[in-house]
Amino acid sequence: MLKEKIMRFCIQSLLKLEEVEGSDFVQLKNSEDDEMDEEDHEALCNLFTTIGETIDNRKAAPYMRMYFDKIEALSEDKSLSSRSRFMYKDLIEMRQKGWKLRRELETAKTLAEIRKDAEREERKQAQESQQAGYGGYGGRGGGGGGGRGGYRDDSGRGGRGGRGNYERGESGRRDGGRGGYDRGPQRNEGRGGYGGYSSGRGVPPPMSSSRVAAPPVVSKILSPPLAGDRSGGSGQIFDEEKLKLRAKNMRMEFMQDPNEKELIMSMDEVLGSPDAGKIIVQANIEYAIDCKDSERKAIIEIITILFTNGKVTVSDVRDPLADIVEFIDSYVIDSPGAFGYLGDMLSAFFHMEALGVNWLCDCTSKLMGKGDQFKVISNAFASMKNAYGDAAVRSFFGGADEIKAFEQLLGPADFGKISSQYL
């Protein structure tokens, strides 16, 4: 059996705690490097599950009190993944019950079971939030804008509303509150996206089909989300380090389970923090320059989902990516494939219409070497063709204004080499 001193050393190493030297009583402080990763959280909970009953005695009471002060804080830390928080909550409950497993007759929870518990708790919190402030109404004679509207159809399915819909009644129109999407037999409202469209006319004319009419196409009347035009926010302010940790946790959770709703919910929790979108995108983009292909693919998908759902803005994407473009020659030292990885991100973010050719040429012009400028542009073309086909290359890069901008950047001769291959 391990000695208690060795067990305490293991616990303190995982919790990133160290003893204060010269103190007359037991006192612990955070280590200088106090960042814990997912493996630390899981190992700590497994260790306490195994040795908790042995080490939790009167002699070790001062240590246990400080251990669990930090564990309780971690269980409420929204910058951690849901899985980690719920493991800590289970550990606290186990100690309160004399280190008895909550379900003694069951085997240990699987990752999927822990995730389901987290999802149930977060759905419950979302429902309580909706009941407290959600709802929308659009009626005859100009319609009224409701509070935050959720999604509802005839099946009673619930979802998440966006920011403010456009309400149009028979006698006039006005901007609604933070409306959502409501599709039922008595109303046909548009999606409560960014200034979304909503037509509330009371009882609509009879339809020849049993199907409910599809909502109007909003993509043609909505511009890309601008800075500050986002819904969400839990009210908690996250500093830059916690936002970077959240970006890491979002990436890891998405790779384990690519659940779009969970991703958006996780982002909603931090949107009240200054520059949250920019920091989340920047942390992921910088990581994408030197990581596994599967991780890079997940990062691109994450940013695309967040952008298309209005959780990050054009500037949130452009500003961090501009730094990567400008200093790509430095990244190549540690990551020889950096130009190709950058091309993959550029093509994806062009495709979701967050970038423009003038912006790309302006960023690329800051590179000192003409050869590096050529590599940035040619890799963007190559990635666009590989990912989306020749038609996409012509659509995004083949217009007269776009060709003129590329020629001014690279010169007609060098750009001619690219255009002859891809246009």
HELIX and SHEET records of a PDB file:
HELIX    1   1 GLU A    4  LEU A   15  1                                  12    
HELIX    2   2 GLU A   38  ILE A   55  1                                  18    
HELIX    3   3 ALA A   61  SER A   75  1                                  15    
HELIX    4   4 SER A   82  GLN A   96  1                                  15    
HELIX    5   5 LEU A  111  GLY A  133  1                                  23    
HELIX    6   6 GLU A  240  GLN A  256  1                                  17    
HELIX    7   7 GLU A  260  ASP A  268  1                                   9    
HELIX    8   8 ALA A  276  ALA A  288  1                                  13    
HELIX    9   9 ASP A  293  THR A  308  1                                  16    
HELIX   10  10 VAL A  314  GLU A  326  1                                  13    
HELIX   11  11 ILE A  328  ASP A  334  1                                   7    
HELIX   12  12 ALA A  338  HIS A  351  1                                  14    
HELIX   13  13 VAL A  357  THR A  364  1                                   8    
HELIX   14  14 LYS A  370  TYR A  388  1                                  19    
HELIX   15  15 ASP A  390  PHE A  397  1                                   8    
HELIX   16  16 ALA A  400  LEU A  410  1                                  11    
HELIX   17  17 PRO A  412  TYR A  422  1                                  11    
SHEET    1   A 2 LEU A  17  GLU A  19  0                                        
SHEET    2   A 2 LEU A  28  ASN A  30 -1                                        
SHEET    1   B 3 TYR A 151  ARG A 152  0                                        
SHEET    2   B 3 TYR A 181  GLY A 184  1                                        
SHEET    3   B 3 ARG A 187  ASN A 188 -1                                        
SHEET    1   C 3 ARG A 173  ASP A 175  0                                        
SHEET    2   C 3 ASN A 165  ARG A 168 -1                                        
SHEET    3   C 3 GLY A 196  SER A 199  1                                        
END                                                                             
